[in-house]
Amino acid sequence: MSKPESPPRVWMVTGVPGAGKSTIAGALARSEARGVHIEGDALQRMIVSGSRPPQPEYDEECEQQILLNVRNQCLLARSFLDAGHLVVLDYVVTSRHRLRYYLELLHPAPMGFVMLRPDLSVAARRDEQRPHKTVLPRWRHLAGEMAGELSGVGLWLDNGDLSVDETVRQVRSGVTAATLTVDLLDAFSARRAPGQRTGSQAQFPALS
């Protein structure tokens, strides 16, 4: 399966809390003349009554709001893409199932997928230094889930010792490894786990 000829104009920057998602996503967007940073947490905060943010334990309402969040991220991304902007999404993605949903909603646009993977001690230190939230202790298990589900998918970067500018440069230089489409993800999944399928439009609502 060959990579698309044109580099992606939409990117996803993900990782555990404290990995640097929002910082790097914002910097990557600002490195373009026309760049947009779509932060999933900011969309969640738009729900001012009845909000159910992501929780470590499964919660049906929480899951529905996560799916709504992803859908709205992609609606915004497609709108900005149509207007000629580069778009950088910033959200926690832990499974091929969820990643495939993004790729379906953004199709046919390819996505540059970046997993920030500093040492957990680095992420914990960064998380503790944030004045508005310290959440990693509740979410440390995501590191294992991401490694089990997404290792080898897209571009993985240990940004623990890198500056913001150095990280952005490595993201841009790793564009070939980062680029994903539905077909590329399905090919990876077939090689990794024959007979298993990732998420489909039958399981997630499609954009109209």
N, C-alpha and C positions, 0 to 999 in steps of 0.2 A: 504494500500500500504506500503510494508516494505522497509526500507532503504537498500542500498547496503551493503554487509558484509565488504568490504574493504573501508578504508577511502579514500576520494578523493585525487588525485594527481594533480588536477587543481583547483585553487581557483579564485574567483572574489571578489575584495575588491572595494566597491563603496560608494557613499555618495555625499553630496553637496560639492562645492568648499570650501576648508578650513577644511573639516572633517578629513583629514589625510590619504587619500587614498594612495598616492604615498609613504609616509613615512612608513605606516604599511605594504603595499604590499611588499616593498623592504625588510623590516625587516623580514617578514614572509618567503620570499624566502631565505634570508641569514641564517635563522635558520635551513635550511636543508643542508646536505653535498653537494647535487647537486640541487641547486635552481635557478630558472629563474624568473625575473621580467619583464613582458611585459606591457609597459605603452602605452595606446592608444594615448595619446597626442604626444608621441615621434613618433609614426607611422604617425600621421597627419603631423608632421613637415618634414617628408620625401618627402611630395609633395612640391617641391620648386617653382613650377609655376602652378598657377591655384588653389591653395589651398582655400578651403572654410570651415573653422572650424565651429563647432557647433554654432548656433545662437539662441537667445530666440524666434525669429519669424521663422515660417516655411519657408524653402527655399529648392526647389527641388534638386539643385546641392549639397547643404549642406547635405541633407538627403542621397543622393547617396554616398557621401564620408563617412558618418557615417557607412553605411552598408558595404562599402568597408573596412573600418577600422576594423569593427567587424570580417569580413571574414578573414582579414589578421591576426588579433590577434589569431583566432582559427587555422588557418593554421600553424602559428608558434608554438602555444601550442601543437598541435598534433605532430609536428616534434620533439619538445623537450620531450614530453611524451614518444614517441617511443624510444628515446635515454636514457630514465631512469631518467629524471629530474622531480622534482616537479615544477609546473608552477603557478605563481600568476599573474593574469590579474588585471589591474587597469584602470577603465573607469567609466563614469557616466552611470548608468542603471536606468531608471525611470519607466519602465512598465513591466508587465508580458509578453507582446507581444515581447519586445526586449530580455528579459531574455530567453524566449523560443527559440529564434533564436540561441543564444549561445549554449543552451543545445542540439539543433538539430545538430549544426555543430560539437560539441564535442562528440556526441553519438558514442559509448556506455559509454564513460568515465563519471562518475558522477562529479558534480561540488560542491565545497564548496562555498556557497554564503554568503558574509558578508556585511551588511549595517552598516557603521559607522554613528552614530547618536548623535554627541555632541549637546549641546544646540546651537542654531543659533548664540547667542552672542559669544560663544567660537569659532565657525567656522569663524565668522566675524573678530574676533581679530587675529586669525591665518592668515586669508586671507590678512589682512592689513599689516602683518609683512613680507609677502613674497616680496623680492626685485624685482622679475621679473614679477609679475602679481598680480593684485587685481581685482577679477572678481565676487565675490559673490553678490554684489548689483544687477547685471543683472540676477542672477540665483536663488534668494531667493525662487521664486515660486516652484522650484524643490522639496523643502522639503515637500510641501503639495502633490505634484504629487506622490512622492515616498510613502508617508504614505497611500494615497488612493489606489494605485495600488499594493504595495508590502508589506504592513504591515502583519506580520505573515509568510512571506516567508523567509526561511533561518535564519541566525543568525543576530540579531540586537544588536549593542553594543553602549552604551553611553560611549564614550572614552574621554569625556571632562576632567575628573580628573585622567585619567590613563596615566602612562608613556608608551612609546613605547613597552618596554618589557612586561609590565603588559597586554597591549592590545593583544600582540601576544599570551601570555599564555591563555588569555580568548578565543581567536579564536580557539586555539588548543583544549581547554577543551570543547568547544561548537561544536565540529565536527559533532555530531549526528544531532543537530538542523540545522546546516549549509548545510548538504548534500542534493543535489537536483539532480533529473533526469527529463527527459521530462514527464514521467508517474507521478512522484510525483507532479510536477507543475500542470499538467492537473487535477489531483485529487483535489488539493487545489482550483484551479479555479472553478471546478464543484461544490464544496461545498460552495464557496463564492458567486458565481453568476451563478445559474443553467441556462442552455441554452445558455450561452455566451461562445465563444471560444477564445483562445489565438492565437497568430501568428502561421503560418504553413509554410511548405516548398513551398506551392503554392503562398505565399505572399513574401517570401524572397528567394533569390537564394541559392541553396545548394552548398556545396563544391563538386568538382569533384574528 
